[in-house]
Amino acid sequence: MSTTAPRLLRVVRTARVTPAMIRVTLSGEELDGFPGHGPDRRIKMFFPVEGQDRPAVPRASTGGPVWPAGEPRPAIRTYTVRRFTPDAGEHGELDVDFVLHAGHGPAAAWAVAARPGDRVGVSEPGGRWEPDRTAEHQLVIGDESALPAVATVLETLAAELPDVPVLAFLEIADAGEEQELPGSARVTWVHRGDAPAGQPLVAAVRAAELSDGRGQAWLSGESAAVRDLRAHLLTDRKLNRRAVYATGYWRAR
């Protein structure tokens, strides 16, 4: 957890991006100075539990976070900053996208019920992925849980490496979950249907014709699929180990 105290923000509005994804826009005085720029910027979010109208958030100290005495701990989950707009409104705006699953957990349940004025805690962002300017081609792989981060990666590649070809393979439930993405990547939408999560994505990447030459890959999503794809890219596609950035976001049950 960051040594900086989380920021307590308020909901400005919500919007459905697709049937199974909702975007929550946050703002407030404590958003001033938020260092939210950059690709794949991850934050911890602190959600109120039953009986609270605001989450308990710790204060920073030299010995680590100090939680308020007598208050229940919040539900804490990791999300990606979809967009940070510092010049929107008085204090800027922060967009976070939530994937809605059947029987979804506390974070998605909060997002579904969120109304303007509701409060949530947000940590300082972290993230260390950067585009390799010597790469001759880029590969971006993920599922719906990774789409907010994918969008920021594609934005960065379009802005910083506009002449480098980008291939993206993205697994989603069905065609209704496709969404517009920034940049000029050649996107292959992989519709999962009734197949186990991750399997169609692995099969699609294994079957794909990829560019020769020095490449860089970013991949995130279901942990077993990410593990298999990382091994495939290193062993079969001969990508350099340092050029493959892989993160498992969740585990299929």
N, C-alpha and C positions, 0 to 999 in steps of 0.2 A: 504494500500500500504506500502511496506517496507520503512523503514527510510534510506536505502542504495540506492544510485542512480542505476538505471538499467544499465546493461552492453550492449554496442552496439557491436553486433556480425555480422559476415558475413556468407553467405551461402557457404558451401564447395561443396555440391552435393545434389541431390534429387534422390529418388528411389521409385517405386511403390511396396508396401508391398502386397497389394491385389488390385483388380480393384477399390475399393472405399477407399483406404487408401494410403497416400503418406508420406514418411519419408523424413524430411529435416535435414541435418547434418550441424551444425553451428560450427564456431571456430573464433579465433581472439585473439589479445593480451589481451583484456579485459576478456577473459575466464580464465585467470590465477587465480588460487586460488578459483575457483568456488566450493562451498560445495555441490556437486550434488549427493553424494552417499546416498543410502537409498531407501526404498520402498515408492511408492505413493508420490513422491516429486513434488509439484505443483509450477508452475511459472506463473507470469504474462508476457505476450508477447505484445510488442508495435509495431504495424504495421504502415508503412507509408501510408498516405492518398494520394489522387490524386494530382499530381504535385510535390511530394517529392521523392527523391532517398534514403532518410534515414528518420526514424521517429523522431519526436521531443521527447526527453526524459527529465524528470525533474532531477534537481540536488537535492541532499539531503540537508536539513537544519534543525536546531533545531526546527523550527516552522512548519516543514512538507515539502513536495516536492515543489520545485519552478520550474515552467514551463518557457521555453524560451519565451520572449515577441515577439509577432507578428507572431508566428508560429502556424499553426493549430494543435490541439491535435490529437494524433494518435488513431487508433482503438486499444482497449485493451481487450484481452481475456485471460482466464486461461487455461493452458495446463499442461500435466504431462510430466516430463522428462522420456523418454523411456530408454535412456542409456546415461551415462556420462563416457567417457573414457579419464582420465586425461593424460595418456601417449601416446595418439595418436597424431602424428605430433608435431609441436613446442609448441602448446598451449593447446592441448587436443581437444576433439570433443564432442559435445552435440547433441543427436538425439531427435527429436520431431516428433511424428506421428499425422497426420491430417486426420480426417474422412471427406470424400467428399459427401455431400448431394446434391440433386437437388436444385438449387437455393441457393447454399451455400453462407455463409456470408463472411465478409472481410478476416478472417483468412485463411479459406480454399482457397478462391480465390487467396490470396497471395501465398500460398503454391503451387498451381497449376502453377502459373506463375513464381515462384522463379527460379533464375539462379545463378550460382556461382558469388560471389561478392556482391549480394544484401544484404542489411543491415536490421537488425531487433533488437529491444531492448528486453532484458530478465532480469527479476527481480531475486533477491535471491530466492532460493527455500524454500517452507514451506511444512509442512506435519507432522502429529503426530501419524500415525498408527505404532504400533509395534506388533510383534507376541507374543501371550501369551504362555509362555513356560510350563504352567501347563495344557494347553488345550489338550484333548485327540483326537480331530479331528478338521479339518479346513474346512470352507465352503467359497468359493469365487464366487461371483455372479456379473454379469455385462452385458452390451451390447457393441456394437462396440465402442461407445464413451469412454468406460472404459478400452478397451483392452490394451493400453499402460501401465496404472496403474496396471491392472491385471498381466501383464507380470512381473513387478517389484515385486509385492507381491508374485507371485509364485517363482521367483528367490530367494527371501529372505527366504521363507518357506523351499525350497529345501536345501539351504545352512545352515540354523540355526536349522531346525527341520526335518531332513531327515527321521526320523522314524515315523512321525505323518502323518496319512492318510489325503489327501486333495481331496475334491470334488469341481469341478468348473462347473457352469451352465452359459453359455454365449450365449446371443441372438445376431444373425446377420441376414442380409437380406437373404442369401442363402449360399449354399455350397462353392461358389466361394470366400466368405469372410473368410473362415476358414484359420487360420495361425498356424504355429508351435509356441508352447509356451514352456518356460523353465520348468524344474522340472519334477516330475513324477505324477502330479495330474491326477485324472480320470476326463476327460473333457467331458461334454455333450454339444454339439453344438445345439442350438435351432434355427431353421430356421424360420424366421418371415413370409416370403412370403408376402401375401397381408393383413395380420392381423395388427391391430393397434399396434404401438410400445409399448413394455412392456408386453402386454397381454400374449403372448406365454411363456415368461420367468416366469411370475408369476405362470402360470398354471404348468409349468414343475417343479418348485421348490415345489409347493404344492403337486404334485403327487409323488415326489421322496421319496425313502426310505433313511433316513439319519441315521447316526451312533448314538448310545446312548452315554451317558457320557457327560462330560464337553466339550463343543465346543466353537469355536470362529468363527465369520462370518465377512467378508468384502464384502460390496456390494455398487455398484455405477451404475448410468445410468439414464434413464428417471425418473423424479421426482415422478410421481404418482406410477410407478412400485416399486421404491425404498421404498416409504412410505408403500405400501401394503405388500411388502416382509418383511420389518422390523417388522410390526405388526404381521405378520404370525410367524416369528421366535421367537418373544417374547411371544406371546400368545399361539400359537399352538405347537411350538417346545420347548418351555420353556427354551430358552437360556437366560442367564443372560444379563441384560440390558447393562452392561459394556463390554460384550463380542461381542456386535453387533455394528460394525462401518459402518454407512450408510451415503452416500452423493448423493444427486440429482444433476446430471450434467446439465440436460437440461429438457425442458418441451415440450411435444408433443402439437401441435396446433389442 
